[in-house]
Amino acid sequence: MPENSGKRFKILIINPNTSTHMTDALKPIVAQLNYPDVHFDYFTAPTQTVTLPDGRVIEGIPSINSGEDSVKSAHHCRAFVEPLIPQYDAFLVACYSAHPLVGMLRATIGALEAKARQQSPSDGAGSLPVLGGEFSSKRRRYVTGILEGSVSSSLMLISAFHLQGDRSLHKVQAQDTFGIVSTGAVWKPELTTAVNAMLNGPEDKSAAAAESSASRFAGVETTGLTAIELHETPADEVCKRMSDATARLLKNSSRPVRAVCLGCAGMAGMGEAVRAGCIQAYGQVEGESVHIVDGVVAGVGLLVNACKAQF
């Protein structure tokens, strides 16, 4: 991987499937964000197999088309990505799912930070020689996925407190919601469960929690295409499917949908088709006001901000 040429930060964009075409499609999206002090590298899952400690053999996943695929791809990529941790300030997992590689990398970074601090207990800062370089606990490292990035950004875009009336001292949260347009039908329950867990916590399955999630989350609509098919199907057909799915999402919501997430890394740069669906559902003026959230763009922005702020 190339040197960072004096840039302040280095971020690794991880495509956990084996499609180099999909990785290449991400590069111009990130480049146009114009972060001159950040160096970006790209990782594509290798095609070679990985043998896990329990003896299971995991192959590279060409296209992640289910929650099970995302788990397999996390196991497959982990062995290749973890040695790269000392080289980077942040990592973006570019798969729109509840992808376990985010948690895996975060746990490994936390363990390395703890070991490094033990090397210098007086000030809590230290360094640790590890495979791939020296790991310093003074240097914060961050991990997120494009699902997490898009949900966090959407909540920022739709959340606001308003006064209930001109003479009232009472406040009320905006009624606006966000939703997701994704690929195959399998992602509708998968992403709905993931977003509910993000908003409410991992084990809260109560009716109150479900209602709380529903108040912010308009749900998921799908195109019926896989991530690979997004790039292999004629462009007119892809645009129609995406705009139709978007229109269904907006029309089926009882509350205004003010942000729509592109629910697949393969949808990067396809915002205009979603915009057409917003206009189809809401009309020109209101449809133009809906925020379209690209998870890759959102995730990169959150990581760059975290690196600079050193949260």
Residue frames as qw, qx, qy, qz and C-alpha x, y, z in Angstrom:
[[0.000, 0.889, 0.459, 0.000, 0.00, 0.00, 0.00],
 [0.404, 0.620, -0.042, 0.672, 1.37, 3.50, -0.82],
 [0.367, -0.198, -0.451, 0.789, 2.86, 5.81, 1.78],
 [0.017, -0.816, -0.557, 0.152, 0.69, 8.57, 3.16],
 [0.417, 0.486, 0.155, 0.752, 3.03, 11.36, 1.90],
 [0.153, 0.076, -0.336, 0.926, 2.81, 13.46, 5.05],
 [0.449, -0.497, -0.426, -0.608, -0.98, 13.30, 5.38],
 [0.338, -0.456, 0.483, -0.666, -2.32, 13.72, 8.92],
 [0.689, -0.069, 0.598, -0.404, -4.41, 10.55, 8.92],
 [0.229, 0.200, -0.859, -0.411, -4.71, 7.23, 7.10],
 [0.693, 0.081, 0.407, -0.589, -8.03, 5.45, 6.67],
 [0.051, -0.114, 0.943, 0.309, -8.57, 1.96, 5.28],
 [0.686, 0.161, -0.003, -0.709, -11.79, 1.34, 3.34],
 [0.264, -0.159, 0.951, -0.007, -12.62, -2.37, 3.59],
 [0.715, 0.148, -0.301, -0.613, -14.71, -4.15, 0.96],
 [0.503, -0.308, 0.775, -0.226, -15.38, -7.51, 2.65],
 [0.875, 0.332, 0.334, -0.113, -16.37, -9.23, -0.59],
 [0.656, -0.191, 0.495, 0.537, -14.04, -10.31, -3.38],
 [0.477, 0.747, 0.402, 0.228, -15.37, -7.95, -6.07],
 [0.443, -0.229, 0.091, 0.862, -12.62, -5.56, -7.13],
 [0.054, 0.506, 0.492, 0.706, -15.20, -3.85, -9.36],
 [0.395, -0.812, -0.417, -0.106, -17.17, -2.81, -6.29],
 [0.580, -0.527, -0.070, 0.617, -14.01, -1.57, -4.57],
 [0.354, 0.104, 0.331, 0.869, -13.08, 0.47, -7.64],
 [0.103, -0.693, -0.518, -0.491, -16.57, 2.02, -7.66],
 [0.483, -0.776, -0.321, 0.246, -15.97, 3.41, -4.17],
 [0.593, -0.160, 0.039, 0.788, -12.76, 5.25, -5.03],
 [0.126, 0.405, 0.261, 0.867, -14.21, 8.22, -7.00],
 [0.439, -0.748, -0.424, -0.259, -16.97, 8.62, -4.38],
 [0.657, -0.599, -0.160, 0.428, -14.37, 9.04, -1.63],
 [0.519, 0.055, 0.165, 0.837, -12.00, 11.11, -3.80],
 [0.012, 0.623, 0.352, 0.699, -14.67, 13.73, -4.53],
 [0.515, -0.773, -0.356, 0.103, -15.06, 14.38, -0.78],
 [0.375, 0.716, -0.177, 0.562, -11.72, 16.19, -1.05],
 [0.671, -0.736, 0.051, 0.072, -10.08, 15.53, 2.30],
 [0.520, 0.749, -0.358, 0.199, -6.59, 16.82, 1.40],
 [0.126, -0.640, 0.668, -0.357, -5.01, 15.84, 4.72],
 [0.781, -0.134, 0.541, -0.283, -6.32, 12.25, 4.73],
 [0.222, 0.384, -0.821, -0.359, -4.83, 9.30, 2.85],
 [0.841, 0.044, 0.264, -0.470, -7.23, 6.52, 1.86],
 [0.046, 0.299, -0.924, -0.235, -6.29, 2.94, 1.08],
 [0.795, 0.058, -0.087, -0.598, -8.64, 0.21, -0.13],
 [0.227, -0.246, 0.939, -0.080, -8.84, -3.44, 0.83],
 [0.760, 0.098, -0.310, -0.563, -10.74, -6.09, -1.13],
 [0.807, -0.284, 0.479, -0.196, -11.34, -9.51, 0.43],
 [0.040, 0.459, -0.826, -0.326, -8.89, -12.01, -1.07],
 [0.804, 0.101, -0.352, -0.468, -10.18, -15.07, -2.91],
 [0.414, 0.243, -0.848, 0.222, -8.04, -17.46, -0.88],
 [0.699, -0.503, -0.465, -0.206, -9.65, -19.54, 1.84],
 [0.110, -0.570, 0.546, -0.604, -9.15, -19.07, 5.58],
 [0.649, -0.227, -0.724, 0.054, -9.12, -21.84, 8.19],
 [0.414, -0.722, 0.105, -0.544, -10.58, -20.74, 11.52],
 [0.122, -0.474, 0.781, -0.388, -9.22, -21.97, 14.89],
 [0.705, -0.016, 0.556, -0.440, -12.14, -24.40, 15.15],
 [0.450, -0.048, 0.830, 0.325, -11.22, -25.97, 11.81],
 [0.500, 0.717, 0.450, -0.181, -13.91, -24.37, 9.66],
 [0.425, -0.014, 0.443, 0.789, -12.76, -23.33, 6.21],
 [0.230, 0.795, 0.339, -0.447, -14.16, -19.99, 5.03],
 [0.521, 0.319, 0.455, 0.648, -14.03, -18.91, 1.41],
 [0.030, -0.201, 0.030, 0.979, -14.11, -15.33, 0.17],
 [0.339, 0.610, 0.664, -0.270, -17.64, -14.07, -0.54],
 [0.322, 0.255, 0.477, 0.777, -18.14, -12.68, -4.09],
 [0.246, -0.449, -0.210, -0.833, -21.36, -10.83, -3.14],
 [0.008, -0.085, -0.781, 0.619, -22.79, -10.44, 0.37],
 [0.375, -0.254, -0.529, -0.717, -26.45, -11.28, -0.13],
 [0.686, -0.538, -0.447, -0.202, -27.59, -12.15, 3.41],
 [0.447, -0.800, 0.298, -0.269, -26.80, -11.71, 7.07],
 [0.933, -0.209, 0.251, 0.151, -25.10, -15.12, 7.04],
 [0.708, 0.530, 0.022, 0.466, -22.83, -13.96, 4.22],
 [0.016, -0.877, 0.216, -0.429, -21.83, -10.91, 6.26],
 [0.738, -0.586, 0.326, -0.084, -20.81, -13.17, 9.18],
 [0.920, 0.112, 0.215, 0.307, -18.78, -15.45, 6.89],
 [0.493, 0.723, -0.034, 0.483, -17.08, -12.47, 5.25],
 [0.330, -0.862, 0.266, -0.280, -16.16, -11.05, 8.67],
 [0.861, -0.356, 0.347, 0.110, -14.49, -14.33, 9.66],
 [0.816, 0.395, 0.186, 0.379, -12.75, -14.44, 6.29],
 [0.305, 0.827, -0.063, 0.468, -11.42, -10.87, 6.32],
 [0.565, -0.820, 0.079, -0.048, -10.38, -10.68, 9.96],
 [0.845, -0.261, 0.218, 0.414, -7.09, -12.53, 9.51],
 [0.571, 0.442, 0.232, 0.652, -6.07, -10.23, 6.65],
 [0.024, -0.846, -0.129, -0.517, -7.14, -6.90, 8.18],
 [0.656, -0.747, -0.082, 0.074, -6.06, -7.21, 11.82],
 [0.740, -0.166, 0.088, 0.645, -2.31, -7.13, 10.99],
 [0.305, 0.539, 0.237, 0.749, -2.93, -3.78, 9.24],
 [0.354, -0.848, -0.393, 0.025, -4.31, -2.09, 12.38],
 [0.520, -0.557, -0.018, 0.647, -1.01, -0.38, 13.39],
 [0.385, 0.112, 0.413, 0.817, -0.79, 1.29, 9.97],
 [0.086, -0.542, -0.497, -0.672, -4.11, 3.18, 10.09],
 [0.114, -0.083, 0.409, -0.902, -6.05, 5.70, 12.14],
 [0.604, 0.202, 0.369, -0.677, -9.49, 4.46, 11.12],
 [0.100, 0.005, 0.945, 0.311, -11.32, 1.68, 9.30],
 [0.581, 0.223, 0.077, -0.779, -14.57, 1.72, 7.32],
 [0.352, 0.084, 0.928, 0.085, -16.32, -1.60, 6.66],
 [0.341, 0.277, -0.272, -0.856, -18.07, -0.96, 3.35],
 [0.219, -0.230, -0.912, -0.259, -20.90, -3.49, 3.55],
 [0.414, -0.287, 0.051, -0.863, -24.42, -2.30, 4.32],
 [0.754, -0.289, -0.574, -0.136, -25.29, -4.83, 7.00],
 [0.618, -0.731, 0.230, -0.173, -24.88, -5.48, 10.71],
 [0.762, 0.462, -0.422, 0.167, -21.35, -6.50, 9.81],
 [0.812, -0.566, -0.066, 0.127, -19.43, -8.22, 12.64],
 [0.707, 0.264, -0.103, 0.648, -16.05, -7.09, 11.33],
 [0.081, -0.769, 0.070, -0.630, -16.77, -3.68, 12.90],
 [0.723, -0.638, 0.113, -0.241, -17.04, -5.26, 16.34],
 [0.945, -0.028, -0.027, 0.326, -14.12, -7.61, 15.73],
 [0.511, 0.495, -0.116, 0.694, -11.74, -4.79, 14.80],
 [0.284, -0.762, 0.102, -0.573, -12.96, -2.57, 17.62],
 [0.872, -0.485, 0.044, -0.054, -12.39, -5.37, 20.15],
 [0.855, 0.126, -0.048, 0.501, -8.89, -6.04, 18.82],
 [0.228, 0.659, -0.110, 0.709, -8.01, -2.35, 18.93],
 [0.551, -0.722, 0.073, -0.413, -9.29, -2.13, 22.51],
 [0.941, -0.293, 0.012, 0.170, -7.20, -5.13, 23.56],
 [0.687, 0.337, -0.061, 0.641, -4.08, -3.69, 21.91],
 [0.065, -0.765, 0.083, -0.636, -4.67, -0.31, 23.57],
 [0.750, -0.630, 0.055, -0.194, -4.94, -1.96, 26.97],
 [0.918, -0.080, 0.007, 0.389, -1.71, -3.92, 26.47],
 [0.465, 0.553, -0.049, 0.690, 0.11, -0.82, 25.23],
 [0.314, -0.798, 0.081, -0.508, -0.97, 1.19, 28.28],
 [0.888, -0.456, 0.007, 0.055, 0.38, -1.53, 30.53],
 [0.766, 0.270, -0.092, 0.576, 3.81, -0.84, 29.07],
 [0.205, 0.303, -0.207, 0.907, 3.71, 2.64, 30.65],
 [0.347, -0.614, -0.708, 0.039, 1.36, 2.53, 33.66],
 [0.290, -0.366, -0.295, 0.833, 2.53, 5.88, 35.07],
 [0.183, 0.325, -0.088, -0.924, 0.92, 8.02, 32.36],
 [0.657, 0.386, 0.548, -0.345, -1.38, 5.47, 30.74],
 [0.611, 0.726, -0.185, -0.254, 0.39, 5.80, 27.40],
 [0.534, -0.434, 0.685, 0.238, 2.71, 3.28, 25.85],
 [0.571, 0.503, -0.465, -0.452, 3.61, 1.37, 22.72],
 [0.797, -0.109, 0.583, -0.118, 3.49, -2.28, 21.81],
 [0.100, 0.409, -0.755, -0.503, 5.47, -4.06, 19.08],
 [0.725, 0.258, 0.554, -0.317, 2.93, -6.03, 17.03],
 [0.520, 0.189, 0.690, 0.467, 2.77, -7.70, 13.67],
 [0.280, 0.764, 0.460, 0.356, 2.49, -4.95, 11.08],
 [0.182, 0.656, -0.118, 0.723, 4.20, -2.21, 13.12],
 [0.225, -0.059, -0.643, 0.730, 4.24, -0.53, 16.51],
 [0.293, -0.683, -0.583, -0.329, 0.93, 0.07, 18.24],
 [0.166, 0.130, -0.388, 0.897, 0.79, 3.24, 20.36],
 [0.142, -0.617, -0.750, 0.190, -2.00, 3.84, 22.86],
 [0.071, -0.480, -0.101, 0.869, -1.57, 7.60, 22.38],
 [0.188, 0.144, -0.546, -0.803, -2.99, 7.30, 18.87],
 [0.587, 0.243, 0.540, -0.551, -6.75, 6.79, 18.88],
 [0.052, 0.058, -0.835, -0.545, -8.15, 4.44, 16.26],
 [0.542, 0.242, 0.318, -0.740, -11.75, 4.28, 15.06],
 [0.058, 0.073, 0.931, 0.352, -13.94, 1.73, 13.28],
 [0.527, 0.338, 0.380, -0.681, -17.42, 2.00, 11.82],
 [0.383, 0.240, 0.825, 0.341, -19.51, 0.48, 9.06],
 [0.062, -0.146, -0.377, -0.912, -21.55, 2.14, 6.37],
 [0.391, -0.591, -0.672, -0.215, -24.80, 1.06, 8.04],
 [0.459, -0.587, -0.401, 0.533, -23.74, 2.70, 11.29],
 [0.249, -0.152, 0.135, 0.947, -22.52, 5.78, 9.44],
 [0.148, -0.346, -0.540, -0.753, -25.76, 6.26, 7.53],
 [0.442, -0.647, -0.621, -0.027, -28.02, 5.75, 10.56],
 [0.435, -0.489, -0.259, 0.710, -25.99, 8.17, 12.70],
 [0.123, -0.036, 0.270, 0.954, -26.02, 10.79, 9.95],
 [0.244, -0.480, -0.653, -0.533, -29.75, 10.34, 9.30],
 [0.436, -0.657, -0.555, 0.264, -30.58, 10.86, 12.98],
 [0.306, -0.357, -0.047, 0.881, -28.59, 14.09, 12.90],
 [0.007, -0.127, -0.478, -0.869, -30.50, 15.25, 9.82],
 [0.368, -0.498, -0.637, -0.459, -34.01, 14.51, 11.10],
 [0.494, -0.520, -0.589, 0.371, -33.73, 15.23, 14.83],
 [0.084, 0.333, -0.086, 0.935, -34.80, 18.62, 16.20],
 [0.112, -0.517, -0.717, 0.453, -36.87, 19.96, 19.07],
 [0.028, -0.460, -0.354, -0.814, -39.66, 22.42, 18.27],
 [0.203, 0.050, 0.489, -0.847, -41.84, 24.59, 20.45],
 [0.161, 0.415, 0.896, -0.008, -45.41, 23.33, 20.66],
 [0.111, 0.854, 0.475, 0.180, -46.88, 26.81, 20.23],
 [0.278, 0.680, -0.076, 0.675, -45.95, 30.48, 20.15],
 [0.366, -0.691, 0.237, -0.577, -46.83, 30.98, 23.82],
 [0.953, -0.275, -0.110, -0.069, -45.81, 27.55, 25.06],
 [0.174, -0.758, 0.624, -0.072, -42.73, 26.60, 27.05],
 [0.836, -0.077, 0.540, -0.059, -43.12, 22.95, 26.04],
 [0.152, 0.568, -0.671, -0.452, -40.98, 21.25, 23.42],
 [0.896, 0.177, 0.353, -0.201, -41.67, 18.36, 21.08],
 [0.417, -0.319, 0.701, 0.482, -39.35, 16.24, 18.92],
 [0.398, 0.393, -0.422, -0.713, -39.80, 16.45, 15.14],
 [0.849, 0.154, 0.377, -0.337, -42.02, 13.82, 13.50],
 [0.533, 0.651, -0.474, -0.258, -39.52, 13.23, 10.69],
 [0.902, -0.183, 0.391, 0.012, -38.21, 9.73, 9.97],
 [0.149, 0.615, -0.681, -0.369, -35.52, 8.02, 7.91],
 [0.932, 0.128, 0.274, -0.199, -35.65, 4.84, 5.84],
 [0.337, -0.454, 0.732, 0.379, -33.46, 2.53, 3.80],
 [0.806, 0.484, -0.105, -0.324, -33.56, 1.41, 0.16],
 [0.452, -0.473, 0.744, 0.138, -31.62, -1.84, -0.22],
 [0.228, 0.318, -0.788, -0.475, -31.13, -4.72, -2.66],
 [0.415, -0.125, -0.865, -0.252, -32.73, -8.16, -2.18],
 [0.607, -0.547, -0.264, -0.512, -35.82, -8.93, -0.09],
 [0.776, -0.230, -0.492, 0.321, -33.70, -10.79, 2.49],
 [0.340, 0.167, -0.294, 0.877, -32.37, -7.43, 3.68],
 [0.364, -0.586, -0.219, -0.691, -35.77, -6.10, 4.74],
 [0.777, -0.590, -0.202, -0.087, -35.99, -8.09, 8.01],
 [0.781, -0.031, -0.203, 0.589, -32.21, -8.15, 8.44],
 [0.248, 0.343, -0.079, 0.903, -31.78, -4.37, 8.32],
 [0.479, -0.641, -0.210, -0.563, -34.98, -3.70, 10.25],
 [0.841, -0.453, -0.252, 0.156, -33.68, -5.84, 13.10],
 [0.644, 0.077, -0.146, 0.747, -30.25, -4.18, 12.91],
 [0.007, 0.518, 0.028, 0.855, -31.61, -0.63, 13.05],
 [0.650, -0.634, -0.227, -0.352, -33.96, -1.47, 15.92],
 [0.838, -0.304, -0.229, 0.390, -30.99, -2.90, 17.84],
 [0.437, 0.269, -0.078, 0.855, -28.94, 0.23, 17.15],
 [0.218, -0.571, -0.098, -0.785, -31.72, 2.51, 18.38],
 [0.722, -0.538, -0.075, -0.428, -32.84, 0.46, 21.40],
 [0.338, -0.553, 0.737, -0.190, -29.96, -1.76, 22.44],
 [0.239, 0.271, -0.895, -0.261, -29.28, -5.43, 21.73],
 [0.096, -0.163, -0.970, 0.152, -31.85, -7.21, 23.90],
 [0.285, 0.308, 0.405, -0.812, -34.80, -4.83, 24.10],
 [0.057, -0.186, -0.834, -0.516, -37.68, -6.52, 22.25],
 [0.106, 0.470, 0.670, -0.564, -40.48, -4.83, 24.16],
 [0.270, 0.739, 0.576, 0.222, -43.48, -3.23, 22.48],
 [0.133, -0.943, -0.063, 0.298, -42.37, 0.15, 23.80],
 [0.407, -0.484, 0.509, 0.585, -38.94, -0.26, 22.21],
 [0.407, 0.319, 0.724, 0.457, -40.46, -1.30, 18.88],
 [0.114, 0.897, 0.427, 0.031, -42.75, 1.72, 18.94],
 [0.285, -0.827, 0.160, 0.458, -39.81, 3.98, 19.80],
 [0.431, -0.182, 0.639, 0.610, -37.84, 2.68, 16.82],
 [0.316, 0.573, 0.690, 0.309, -40.84, 3.00, 14.52],
 [0.015, -0.928, -0.256, 0.269, -41.20, 6.64, 15.47],
 [0.132, -0.765, 0.391, 0.495, -37.80, 7.43, 13.89],
 [0.206, -0.254, 0.846, 0.421, -37.41, 4.60, 11.38],
 [0.633, 0.339, -0.062, -0.693, -39.68, 4.35, 8.34],
 [0.895, 0.054, 0.433, -0.086, -38.43, 0.89, 7.41],
 [0.278, -0.381, 0.720, 0.510, -36.74, -0.82, 4.46],
 [0.777, 0.524, 0.156, -0.312, -37.76, -1.25, 0.83],
 [0.547, -0.329, 0.659, 0.398, -35.80, -3.35, -1.65],
 [0.373, 0.563, -0.394, -0.624, -35.07, -3.44, -5.37],
 [0.948, 0.146, 0.232, -0.162, -34.83, -7.21, -5.80],
 [0.673, 0.632, -0.333, 0.191, -31.29, -6.92, -7.21],
 [0.825, -0.372, -0.093, 0.415, -28.10, -8.19, -5.60],
 [0.250, -0.819, 0.191, 0.480, -25.09, -5.90, -5.13],
 [0.405, -0.171, 0.675, 0.592, -23.40, -7.43, -8.18],
 [0.303, 0.576, 0.708, 0.272, -26.59, -7.13, -10.27],
 [0.014, -0.893, -0.188, 0.410, -26.71, -3.40, -9.55],
 [0.094, -0.680, 0.461, 0.562, -23.70, -3.08, -11.85],
 [0.251, -0.048, 0.877, 0.407, -24.64, -5.81, -14.35],
 [0.284, 0.651, 0.699, -0.086, -28.30, -4.92, -14.96],
 [0.287, 0.548, 0.328, 0.714, -29.08, -2.24, -17.59],
 [0.161, -0.007, -0.331, 0.930, -28.92, 1.22, -16.03],
 [0.408, -0.254, -0.241, -0.843, -32.51, 2.11, -16.91],
 [0.720, -0.330, -0.587, -0.169, -33.82, -0.98, -15.10],
 [0.514, -0.160, -0.542, 0.645, -31.67, -0.28, -12.02],
 [0.035, -0.103, 0.117, -0.987, -32.88, 3.32, -11.87],
 [0.564, -0.310, -0.391, -0.658, -36.52, 2.26, -12.20],
 [0.714, -0.307, -0.620, 0.108, -36.23, -0.35, -9.46],
 [0.395, -0.111, -0.442, 0.798, -34.49, 2.06, -7.12],
 [0.190, -0.156, -0.021, -0.969, -36.93, 4.91, -7.72],
 [0.645, -0.328, -0.503, -0.473, -39.93, 2.58, -7.34],
 [0.645, -0.270, -0.619, 0.357, -38.57, 1.17, -4.07],
 [0.190, -0.009, -0.291, 0.938, -37.99, 4.69, -2.78],
 [0.392, -0.253, -0.235, -0.853, -41.51, 5.78, -3.69],
 [0.701, -0.351, -0.602, -0.154, -42.96, 2.75, -1.86],
 [0.501, -0.152, -0.541, 0.658, -40.89, 3.57, 1.22],
 [0.020, -0.042, 0.146, -0.988, -42.17, 7.14, 1.37],
 [0.516, -0.240, -0.374, -0.732, -45.79, 6.35, 0.53],
 [0.709, -0.288, -0.643, -0.035, -46.03, 3.53, 3.09],
 [0.366, -0.059, -0.539, 0.756, -44.76, 5.65, 5.98],
 [0.205, -0.800, -0.563, -0.027, -47.32, 7.31, 8.25],
 [0.304, -0.843, -0.009, 0.443, -44.81, 10.06, 9.08],
 [0.443, 0.867, -0.206, -0.097, -42.69, 12.25, 6.79],
 [0.889, -0.079, 0.157, 0.424, -39.54, 10.54, 5.52],
 [0.076, 0.982, -0.127, -0.121, -36.83, 13.20, 5.44],
 [0.062, -0.670, 0.719, 0.175, -33.76, 11.01, 4.89],
 [0.967, 0.199, 0.012, -0.160, -33.26, 7.94, 2.70],
 [0.419, -0.609, 0.643, 0.199, -30.17, 5.75, 3.09],
 [0.666, 0.468, -0.519, -0.261, -28.57, 3.97, 0.15],
 [0.790, -0.403, 0.389, -0.251, -28.64, 0.48, 1.66],
 [0.941, 0.116, 0.196, 0.251, -25.80, -1.14, -0.26],
 [0.386, -0.589, 0.343, 0.622, -22.19, -0.20, -0.97],
 [0.408, 0.190, 0.693, 0.562, -22.93, -1.01, -4.61],
 [0.128, 0.849, 0.504, 0.095, -25.46, 1.84, -4.66],
 [0.361, -0.593, 0.028, 0.719, -22.74, 4.44, -4.09],
 [0.076, -0.244, 0.410, 0.875, -23.27, 7.27, -6.57],
 [0.064, -0.361, -0.823, -0.434, -26.85, 6.22, -7.45],
 [0.005, 0.377, 0.533, -0.757, -28.57, 8.95, -5.48],
 [0.270, 0.155, -0.274, -0.910, -30.36, 10.42, -8.50],
 [0.412, -0.201, -0.817, -0.350, -32.54, 7.32, -8.86],
 [0.273, -0.433, -0.727, 0.458, -33.56, 7.66, -5.22],
 [0.053, 0.295, 0.096, -0.949, -34.25, 11.35, -5.78],
 [0.338, -0.057, -0.594, -0.728, -36.59, 10.44, -8.63],
 [0.407, -0.370, -0.835, 0.000, -38.52, 8.17, -6.26],
 [0.166, -0.395, -0.478, 0.767, -38.78, 10.96, -3.69],
 [0.206, 0.193, -0.192, -0.940, -40.24, 13.27, -6.31],
 [0.379, -0.177, -0.794, -0.441, -42.59, 10.52, -7.51],
 [0.375, -0.444, -0.777, 0.241, -43.95, 10.13, -3.96],
 [0.245, -0.607, -0.394, 0.645, -43.88, 13.71, -2.64],
 [0.326, 0.917, 0.223, 0.056, -43.87, 15.94, -5.71],
 [0.600, 0.578, -0.140, 0.535, -41.06, 18.13, -7.02],
 [0.095, -0.779, 0.271, -0.557, -40.67, 20.64, -4.19],
 [0.730, -0.536, 0.320, -0.279, -41.02, 18.31, -1.22],
 [0.983, 0.111, 0.036, 0.144, -39.20, 15.48, -2.99],
 [0.521, 0.646, -0.264, 0.492, -36.16, 17.67, -3.56],
 [0.294, -0.748, 0.345, -0.484, -35.96, 18.39, 0.17],
 [0.957, -0.283, 0.047, -0.049, -35.42, 14.76, 1.22],
 [0.154, -0.753, 0.634, 0.079, -31.84, 14.02, 2.28],
 [0.946, 0.233, -0.219, -0.042, -30.16, 11.13, 0.45],
 [0.448, -0.735, 0.506, -0.054, -27.51, 9.52, 2.65],
 [0.773, 0.412, -0.480, 0.050, -24.72, 7.52, 1.04],
 [0.842, -0.537, 0.004, 0.041, -23.34, 5.24, 3.76],
 [0.788, 0.140, -0.026, 0.599, -19.82, 5.35, 2.32],
 [0.160, 0.641, -0.021, 0.751, -19.79, 9.15, 2.33],
 [0.567, -0.724, -0.022, -0.392, -21.38, 9.26, 5.78],
 [0.917, -0.329, -0.058, 0.216, -18.98, 6.71, 7.23],
 [0.634, 0.302, -0.066, 0.709, -15.90, 8.43, 5.84],
 [0.069, -0.721, 0.004, -0.690, -17.11, 11.78, 7.18],
 [0.732, -0.652, -0.030, -0.198, -17.68, 10.39, 10.68],
 [0.898, -0.153, -0.041, 0.411, -14.26, 8.76, 10.75],
 [0.443, 0.483, -0.043, 0.754, -12.43, 11.85, 9.51],
 [0.319, -0.754, 0.006, -0.574, -14.20, 13.95, 12.12],
 [0.860, -0.508, -0.043, 0.008, -13.36, 11.44, 14.87],
 [0.800, 0.110, -0.071, 0.586, -9.69, 11.40, 13.85],
 [0.223, 0.573, -0.046, 0.788, -9.47, 15.19, 13.91],
 [0.487, -0.687, 0.018, -0.538, -11.45, 15.61, 17.14],
 [0.337, 0.263, -0.830, 0.359, -9.74, 12.65, 18.86],
 [0.699, -0.415, -0.047, -0.580, -12.92, 11.62, 20.64]]
